[in-house]
Amino acid sequence: MSDKKQLTTSAGAPVGDNQNSQTAGPRGPVLMQDYQLIEKLAHQNRERIPERTVHAKGWGAHGTLTITGDISKYTRAKVLQPGAVTPMIARFSTVAGEAGAADAERDVRGFALKFYTEEGNWDLVGNNTPVFFVRDPMKFPDFIHTQKRHPRTNLRSPTAMWDFWSLSPESLHQVTILMSDRGLPVTPMNMNGYGSHTYSLWNEKGERYWVKFHFKTMQGHKHYTNEEAAGVIGQSRESYQEALFGAIENGNFPRWKMQVQIMSEAEAEKTSYNPFDLTKVWPHGDFPPIDIGVMELNRNADNYFAEIEQLALSPSNIVPGIAHSPDKMLQARIFSYADAHRYRLGTHYEALPVNAPKCPVHHYHKDGPMNFTGQQSGVTDAYYEPNSVGGPVEDAQYNEPPLALSGDAGRFNHREGNDDYGQVRALFNLFDDAQKSRLFSNIAEAMGGVPENIIERQLGHFEKVHPDYAAGVRAALDNNAG
């Protein structure tokens, strides 16, 4: 008797023949009664779910976050207390490309983390850069349209990208990082990660502090030039997946040093820049990064689709002691990310094993497609709240401190009174001559085929950053034309 497992249908019935369809004789048509064939074909038709609109191509793994520092005076969050070791999962991604795009393309990389804490899941969904292209969520769909395919040509459009960027000076900071060496990391292990947004921490006393989260690679920064990346893509479109999966499979577990920048509410009132502006960084000289722990990835997914493709992360997932901020982009993402998951995966996406919290869960959400968990209140008769039948109840100790806000509601011009050039100038001045040369070359290459009036508009922004910036790009453009 064979010790192999019996093949069954999805309903559990044993399968006797998985090689041949039922037909009316050797040459006859297939019979509709062949339920095994129908099941296989129907399941195949439904094997694909909608890919992510943004960050479609990704790579991920499981790991742990170990806290070695002490910031307990700033936060009550158990996940950030000294000695805490928390299981987690990470997903890295490119922003613009579809699910079949090449890994080694010049693009911003997503750096998304889910921590399975004893107080619920905490998701930190950021990028490998500390800033972003836009500061107002009204412009995010427009920006993403420029990164996707032109509706008529079905090709990526450099004209659309540079037209949008040249009309949006707040994008300069991110554009400069993207076109610099750090715009093309060799592997996910060779790049930093940032929460990017300003979040807040609050402690047992109800005191609030603003915070930036950073994850600094301990493998060292390594980057491709455009030419090197083209050679890699010619050999493999899956270079990131191969590198990350292979490193972990071989026991070379990648690690990142976790840091925070802390700003008091009083200090936030005095900064010359808006500390909640996603296009700005907090200068390290003013708010030094504090080492608080180490993130390590040490286990590959057993099934990519179940654990990485169905992984759903959202800034709406916070835990007591960690909260949001007035960052407008963050406020919009609190809604849009969870909404995208409900569309892509279904109403009960957080009940999927990879998304499910490791702590007890009690809520009153009901029914809907694919509710495979049943009643989540823990009491059969408790399907509404308040109730007198022993259902789960609120606890005021978990309310975050109130956020002091002032001013009138309305639509305010986010470009008025904003310096979109000063921090870019500081970054540009950090580059050595070789780095600047590669920056100029990368920009010139990316501007291929872009109309002259758009190029001139963008050069005007570079000029406001530094005359050498504009002159260097113009020379590189002339060189390419020659």
C-alpha positions as CSV (number, residue, x, y, z in Angstrom):
1,M,0.0,0.0,0.0
2,S,1.4,3.4,-1.0
3,D,2.3,5.8,1.8
4,K,1.7,8.8,-0.5
5,K,-1.2,11.2,0.4
6,Q,-4.5,10.6,-1.5
7,L,-5.3,13.2,-4.1
8,T,-8.8,14.6,-3.5
9,T,-11.2,17.2,-4.9
10,S,-11.5,20.5,-2.9
11,A,-14.5,18.9,-1.2
12,G,-12.4,16.0,0.0
13,A,-13.5,13.2,-2.5
14,P,-10.7,10.8,-3.6
15,V,-9.6,11.3,-7.2
16,G,-9.0,8.1,-9.2
17,D,-7.7,9.5,-12.4
18,N,-6.1,13.0,-12.7
19,Q,-4.7,12.3,-16.2
20,N,-7.7,11.8,-18.5
21,S,-11.0,13.6,-19.0
22,Q,-14.3,11.7,-19.1
23,T,-15.4,11.4,-22.7
24,A,-18.2,9.6,-24.7
25,G,-15.7,7.0,-26.0
26,P,-12.1,7.3,-27.0
27,R,-12.9,9.9,-29.7
28,G,-16.0,11.3,-28.2
29,P,-16.7,14.8,-26.6
30,V,-16.0,15.6,-23.0
31,L,-18.8,14.9,-20.6
32,M,-20.3,17.7,-18.5
33,Q,-20.5,15.3,-15.6
34,D,-16.7,15.3,-15.3
35,Y,-16.8,17.4,-12.1
36,Q,-13.1,16.9,-11.5
37,L,-12.2,18.5,-14.9
38,I,-14.7,21.3,-14.3
39,E,-13.2,22.0,-10.8
40,K,-9.7,22.2,-12.2
41,L,-10.6,24.5,-15.0
42,A,-12.8,26.7,-12.8
43,H,-10.1,27.1,-10.2
44,Q,-7.5,27.9,-12.8
45,N,-9.7,30.7,-14.2
46,R,-9.8,32.2,-10.7
47,E,-6.1,31.8,-9.7
48,R,-5.3,35.4,-10.3
49,I,-6.4,38.3,-8.1
50,P,-6.1,42.0,-9.0
51,E,-2.5,43.1,-8.7
52,R,-1.7,46.1,-6.6
53,T,-2.3,49.3,-8.4
54,V,1.0,50.6,-7.0
55,H,3.9,48.4,-5.7
56,A,2.7,45.4,-7.7
57,K,6.1,43.7,-8.0
58,G,7.4,42.6,-4.6
59,W,9.6,40.3,-2.6
60,G,9.3,39.4,1.1
61,A,10.3,37.3,4.1
62,H,9.6,36.7,7.7
63,G,11.8,37.8,10.6
64,T,12.0,39.4,14.0
65,L,12.3,42.9,15.5
66,T,14.5,43.0,18.7
67,I,14.5,46.1,20.8
68,T,17.8,46.9,22.4
69,G,17.4,50.6,23.3
70,D,15.1,52.3,25.8
71,I,12.5,54.8,24.6
72,S,10.0,53.9,27.2
73,K,9.8,57.5,28.3
74,Y,8.3,58.3,24.9
75,T,6.0,55.4,24.3
76,R,3.9,52.7,26.1
77,A,3.9,50.4,23.0
78,K,5.0,47.0,24.1
79,V,6.6,46.3,20.8
80,L,9.1,49.1,21.4
81,Q,10.0,48.3,25.1
82,P,13.6,47.2,25.9
83,G,14.1,43.5,25.3
84,A,10.9,43.0,23.2
85,V,11.3,40.4,20.4
86,T,8.4,40.6,17.9
87,P,7.7,38.3,15.0
88,M,7.2,40.2,11.7
89,I,7.1,40.0,8.0
90,A,8.5,42.4,5.4
91,R,7.6,43.1,1.8
92,F,9.8,45.2,-0.6
93,S,8.6,46.4,-3.9
94,T,9.0,48.7,-6.9
95,V,6.5,51.5,-7.2
96,A,5.7,51.8,-10.9
97,G,6.2,48.5,-12.5
98,E,3.5,45.8,-13.0
99,A,3.8,42.4,-11.4
100,G,5.9,41.1,-14.4
101,A,8.3,44.1,-14.4
102,A,12.1,43.6,-14.0
103,D,13.4,43.9,-10.4
104,A,16.5,46.0,-11.3
105,E,14.8,49.1,-12.6
106,R,15.4,52.7,-11.4
107,D,12.5,53.3,-9.1
108,V,11.6,54.1,-5.6
109,R,11.3,50.9,-3.5
110,G,8.6,50.1,-1.0
111,F,9.7,49.0,2.4
112,A,6.6,47.6,4.2
113,L,6.7,45.9,7.6
114,K,4.0,44.1,9.7
115,F,4.8,43.4,13.3
116,Y,2.6,40.8,15.1
117,T,2.6,42.4,18.5
118,E,0.7,41.2,21.6
119,E,-1.5,44.3,21.3
120,G,-2.4,43.8,17.7
121,N,-0.7,44.2,14.4
122,W,1.4,47.3,13.8
123,D,2.1,48.1,10.1
124,L,4.8,50.5,9.1
125,V,4.4,51.0,5.3
126,G,7.2,53.2,3.9
127,N,9.8,53.4,1.2
128,N,13.6,53.2,0.8
129,T,13.6,57.0,0.8
130,P,12.8,59.4,3.6
131,V,10.6,61.7,1.4
132,F,8.1,61.4,-1.4
133,F,7.2,63.2,-4.7
134,V,4.0,64.9,-3.4
135,R,2.8,66.3,-0.1
136,D,-0.9,66.6,-0.8
137,P,-2.9,63.4,-1.3
138,M,-5.1,65.1,-3.9
139,K,-2.0,64.8,-6.3
140,F,-1.2,61.1,-5.6
141,P,-3.5,59.6,-8.2
142,D,-2.3,62.1,-10.8
143,F,1.4,61.3,-10.0
144,I,0.8,57.5,-10.2
145,H,-0.9,58.0,-13.6
146,T,2.4,59.5,-14.9
147,Q,4.2,56.4,-13.7
148,K,1.9,54.0,-15.5
149,R,1.2,53.4,-19.2
150,H,0.0,56.1,-21.6
151,P,-3.7,55.3,-22.5
152,R,-3.0,55.6,-26.3
153,T,0.5,54.1,-26.7
154,N,0.3,51.7,-23.8
155,L,3.9,52.7,-23.1
156,R,5.6,54.4,-20.2
157,S,5.8,58.1,-20.9
158,P,8.9,60.1,-19.8
159,T,7.0,63.2,-21.1
160,A,4.2,62.7,-18.6
161,M,6.7,62.1,-15.7
162,W,8.7,65.2,-16.4
163,D,5.7,67.3,-17.2
164,F,4.2,66.5,-13.8
165,W,7.5,66.9,-11.9
166,S,8.3,70.2,-13.6
167,L,4.9,71.5,-12.6
168,S,5.3,70.2,-9.0
169,P,8.5,71.6,-7.5
170,E,7.8,69.7,-4.2
171,S,8.9,66.6,-6.1
172,L,12.5,67.9,-6.5
173,H,13.8,66.2,-3.3
174,Q,12.5,62.8,-4.2
175,V,13.5,63.1,-7.9
176,T,17.1,64.0,-6.9
177,I,17.3,60.9,-4.7
178,L,15.7,58.7,-7.4
179,M,18.2,59.9,-10.1
180,S,21.1,59.5,-7.7
181,D,23.1,56.3,-7.0
182,R,20.5,55.3,-4.4
183,G,17.8,55.1,-7.0
184,L,19.0,51.6,-8.1
185,P,19.9,49.4,-5.1
186,V,21.6,46.1,-6.0
187,T,19.3,44.0,-3.8
188,P,16.6,44.7,-1.1
189,M,19.3,44.0,1.5
190,N,21.4,46.9,0.3
191,M,19.0,49.7,0.9
192,N,17.6,51.6,3.9
193,G,14.0,51.7,4.9
194,Y,12.0,54.6,6.2
195,G,8.6,55.1,7.7
196,S,8.9,58.3,5.7
197,H,5.8,59.9,7.4
198,T,5.8,61.6,10.7
199,Y,4.1,59.4,13.3
200,S,3.5,60.0,17.0
201,L,4.4,58.2,20.2
202,W,2.6,58.5,23.4
203,N,3.5,57.3,26.9
204,E,1.8,56.2,30.1
205,K,1.4,59.8,31.2
206,G,-0.5,60.7,28.0
207,E,2.4,62.8,26.6
208,R,2.8,62.9,22.9
209,Y,6.0,63.0,20.8
210,W,6.5,63.1,17.1
211,V,8.7,60.4,15.6
212,K,10.4,59.3,12.3
213,F,11.3,55.6,11.9
214,H,14.4,54.6,10.1
215,F,15.9,51.2,9.2
216,K,19.6,51.4,8.2
217,T,21.0,48.5,6.2
218,M,23.7,46.5,7.9
219,Q,24.8,44.9,4.6
220,G,26.1,48.2,3.3
221,H,24.8,50.3,0.4
222,K,25.4,48.9,-3.1
223,H,23.9,50.4,-6.2
224,Y,23.9,49.7,-10.0
225,T,24.5,52.2,-12.7
226,N,21.9,52.2,-15.5
227,E,24.3,50.2,-17.7
228,E,25.0,47.6,-15.0
229,A,21.3,47.2,-14.4
230,A,20.6,46.7,-18.1
231,G,23.0,43.8,-18.1
232,V,21.4,42.3,-15.0
233,I,17.9,42.6,-16.5
234,G,19.2,40.9,-19.7
235,Q,20.1,37.9,-17.6
236,S,17.2,37.9,-15.1
237,R,14.1,39.9,-14.4
238,E,13.9,38.3,-10.9
239,S,17.3,39.5,-9.5
240,Y,15.8,40.8,-6.2
241,Q,13.8,37.7,-5.6
242,E,16.8,35.5,-6.3
243,A,19.0,37.5,-4.0
244,L,16.6,37.8,-1.0
245,F,15.3,34.3,-1.2
246,G,18.8,32.8,-1.8
247,A,20.5,34.8,1.1
248,I,17.9,33.6,3.6
249,E,17.8,30.1,2.3
250,N,21.6,29.9,2.7
251,G,21.5,31.3,6.3
252,N,22.8,34.8,5.4
253,F,20.1,36.6,7.3
254,P,19.9,40.3,6.3
255,R,19.6,42.8,9.2
256,W,18.7,46.5,9.6
257,K,19.5,48.8,12.5
258,M,16.3,50.5,13.7
259,Q,16.5,54.1,14.6
260,V,14.0,56.9,15.6
261,Q,14.1,60.6,15.5
262,I,12.1,62.3,18.3
263,M,10.6,65.8,18.3
264,S,8.5,67.3,21.1
265,E,5.3,69.1,20.4
266,A,6.9,72.3,21.5
267,E,9.8,71.8,19.1
268,A,7.4,71.1,16.2
269,E,6.0,74.6,16.7
270,K,9.4,76.2,16.1
271,T,10.8,74.4,13.0
272,S,11.3,76.5,9.9
273,Y,9.7,73.7,7.8
274,N,6.5,71.8,8.3
275,P,7.5,68.7,10.3
276,F,4.5,66.8,8.8
277,D,5.5,67.5,5.2
278,L,6.4,64.3,3.4
279,T,8.7,66.1,1.0
280,K,10.9,67.2,3.9
281,V,13.4,65.5,6.3
282,W,14.3,66.3,9.8
283,P,17.9,67.4,9.9
284,H,20.0,64.9,11.9
285,G,21.9,67.7,13.5
286,D,18.7,69.0,15.1
287,F,17.1,65.6,15.8
288,P,19.8,62.9,16.0
289,P,18.7,59.4,15.2
290,I,18.6,57.1,18.2
291,D,19.5,53.4,17.9
292,I,16.7,51.3,19.4
293,G,16.9,47.8,17.9
294,V,17.6,45.4,15.0
295,M,15.3,43.9,12.4
296,E,16.4,40.5,11.0
297,L,14.8,38.5,8.1
298,N,15.4,34.8,8.7
299,R,12.6,32.7,7.1
300,N,11.4,32.5,3.6
301,A,7.7,32.2,2.8
302,D,6.5,28.6,2.2
303,N,4.0,29.9,-0.4
304,Y,4.7,33.2,-2.1
305,F,1.0,33.8,-3.1
306,A,-0.4,33.1,0.4
307,E,2.2,34.9,2.4
308,I,3.6,37.7,0.2
309,E,1.0,38.4,-2.5
310,Q,-1.8,38.3,0.0
311,L,0.1,40.2,2.6
312,A,-1.9,43.3,3.3
313,L,-0.3,46.3,5.1
314,S,-1.9,49.6,6.1
315,P,-0.9,52.6,8.1
316,S,-4.3,52.3,9.8
317,N,-2.9,49.4,11.8
318,I,-1.4,51.0,14.9
319,V,-1.1,49.8,18.6
320,P,-1.4,51.6,21.9
321,G,1.6,54.0,22.2
322,I,1.9,54.6,18.5
323,A,-0.4,57.0,16.6
324,H,-0.6,59.1,13.5
325,S,0.1,62.8,12.8
326,P,-1.3,65.7,10.8
327,D,0.7,64.6,7.7
328,K,-1.9,64.9,5.0
329,M,-0.4,62.1,2.9
330,L,-0.5,59.8,5.9
331,Q,-4.1,60.7,6.7
332,A,-5.2,59.7,3.2
333,R,-3.2,56.5,3.3
334,I,-5.0,55.5,6.5
335,F,-8.1,55.1,4.3
336,S,-6.8,54.2,0.9
337,Y,-4.6,51.2,1.8
338,A,-7.2,49.3,3.8
339,D,-9.7,50.1,1.1
340,A,-7.4,48.8,-1.6
341,H,-7.1,45.5,0.3
342,R,-10.8,45.1,0.7
343,Y,-11.1,45.4,-3.0
344,R,-8.2,43.2,-3.9
345,L,-8.5,40.5,-1.3
346,G,-12.0,40.8,0.1
347,T,-13.9,42.1,3.1
348,H,-12.2,39.8,5.5
349,Y,-8.6,40.2,4.3
350,E,-7.3,40.6,7.8
351,A,-8.5,37.1,8.7
352,L,-6.1,35.5,6.2
353,P,-3.3,33.7,8.0
354,V,-0.5,36.1,7.0
355,N,-2.6,39.1,8.0
356,A,-4.2,37.7,11.1
357,P,-3.0,39.1,14.5
358,K,-1.4,36.7,16.9
359,C,-3.3,38.1,19.8
360,P,-7.0,37.5,20.6
361,V,-9.4,39.4,18.2
362,H,-12.9,40.4,19.2
363,H,-15.1,42.7,17.0
364,Y,-18.6,43.0,15.7
365,H,-18.0,43.0,11.9
366,K,-20.4,40.7,10.3
367,D,-20.9,38.5,7.3
368,G,-19.8,39.5,3.8
369,P,-18.0,37.4,1.2
370,M,-15.6,34.7,2.5
371,N,-16.4,35.1,6.2
372,F,-14.6,31.9,7.3
373,T,-14.1,33.0,10.9
374,G,-17.7,33.2,12.0
375,Q,-18.8,35.3,15.0
376,Q,-15.7,37.3,16.2
377,S,-17.3,38.8,19.3
378,G,-16.7,35.6,21.3
379,V,-20.4,35.5,22.4
380,T,-23.0,33.9,20.1
381,D,-25.7,36.5,21.0
382,A,-23.4,39.5,20.9
383,Y,-23.6,40.7,17.3
384,Y,-24.2,44.4,18.2
385,E,-22.8,46.9,20.7
386,P,-23.6,47.9,23.4
387,N,-25.2,44.7,24.6
388,S,-25.9,43.1,28.0
389,V,-24.9,39.5,27.0
390,G,-21.2,39.7,27.7
391,G,-19.8,40.9,24.4
392,P,-16.5,42.7,24.1
393,V,-16.4,46.3,25.4
394,E,-14.2,49.4,25.0
395,D,-11.5,50.4,27.4
396,A,-10.7,54.1,27.8
397,Q,-7.1,53.4,28.9
398,Y,-6.3,52.8,25.2
399,N,-7.4,56.2,24.0
400,E,-4.5,58.2,22.6
401,P,-4.1,61.7,24.0
402,P,-6.0,64.5,22.2
403,L,-4.4,66.2,19.3
404,A,-4.4,70.0,19.6
405,L,-5.4,71.6,16.3
406,S,-6.1,75.1,15.3
407,G,-7.1,77.1,12.3
408,D,-10.1,77.2,9.9
409,A,-11.1,74.3,7.7
410,G,-10.6,74.8,3.9
411,R,-8.4,74.1,0.9
412,F,-5.0,75.7,1.4
413,N,-2.3,76.1,-1.3
414,H,0.4,73.7,-0.1
415,R,3.0,75.4,-2.3
416,E,2.6,78.8,-0.7
417,G,5.3,79.6,1.9
418,N,7.1,76.3,1.3
419,D,10.8,76.1,0.5
420,D,11.1,73.2,-2.0
421,Y,14.8,73.9,-2.8
422,G,16.7,74.3,0.4
423,Q,16.8,70.7,1.5
424,V,17.5,69.5,-2.0
425,R,20.4,71.9,-2.1
426,A,21.8,70.4,1.1
427,L,21.5,66.9,-0.4
428,F,23.1,68.0,-3.7
429,N,26.1,69.6,-1.8
430,L,26.7,66.2,0.0
431,F,27.4,64.5,-3.4
432,D,31.0,64.3,-4.6
433,D,31.9,65.1,-8.2
434,A,31.5,61.5,-9.4
435,Q,28.0,61.2,-7.7
436,K,26.9,64.5,-9.3
437,S,28.1,63.3,-12.7
438,R,26.1,60.1,-12.5
439,L,23.1,62.2,-11.3
440,F,23.3,64.5,-14.3
441,S,23.7,61.5,-16.7
442,N,20.8,59.6,-15.2
443,I,18.5,62.6,-15.5
444,A,19.5,63.3,-19.0
445,E,18.9,59.7,-20.0
446,A,15.5,59.7,-18.3
447,M,14.6,62.9,-20.3
448,G,15.0,61.2,-23.7
449,G,12.2,62.3,-26.0
450,V,10.8,64.8,-23.6
451,P,9.7,68.1,-25.3
452,E,12.1,71.0,-25.0
453,N,9.7,73.3,-23.1
454,I,9.2,70.7,-20.3
455,I,13.0,70.2,-20.1
456,E,13.6,73.9,-19.8
457,R,10.9,74.2,-17.0
458,Q,12.6,71.4,-15.1
459,L,16.1,73.0,-15.6
460,G,14.7,76.1,-14.0
461,H,14.0,74.1,-10.8
462,F,17.5,72.6,-10.9
463,E,18.8,76.2,-11.2
464,K,17.0,77.3,-8.1
465,V,18.6,74.4,-6.2
466,H,22.1,75.2,-7.4
467,P,23.5,76.6,-10.7
468,D,25.8,73.6,-11.0
469,Y,22.8,71.3,-10.9
470,A,21.2,72.9,-13.9
471,A,24.5,73.3,-15.8
472,G,25.4,69.7,-15.2
473,V,22.1,68.3,-16.5
474,R,22.2,70.6,-19.5
475,A,25.7,69.5,-20.4
476,A,24.7,65.8,-20.1
477,L,21.6,66.5,-22.3
478,D,23.9,68.2,-24.9
479,N,26.3,65.3,-24.8
480,N,23.5,62.8,-25.4
481,A,22.2,64.9,-28.3
482,G,25.7,65.1,-29.8
